[in-house]
Amino acid sequence: MQIESDFAVPMRALLAGARRKQSALLHLTQQLVAAESPSDGKAAVDA
C-alpha cells in the first residue's frame, strides 16, 4: 500500500538532513540513555 502526501520528502533529502544533524542526534541520544529517572523520584523524572 502506497501513501502519497503533499508533504512527501525525497529520501535523499531526509538522509542529507540526518547527516547534517548526526552529531547533535548522537549527543541527545547519549544524554537520554544516561539520564537516571527512577519512577518514584519526581525530580529525576521531571529532569
Helices and strands as residue ranges (DSSP letters): H 11-20, H 22-34, H 42-46
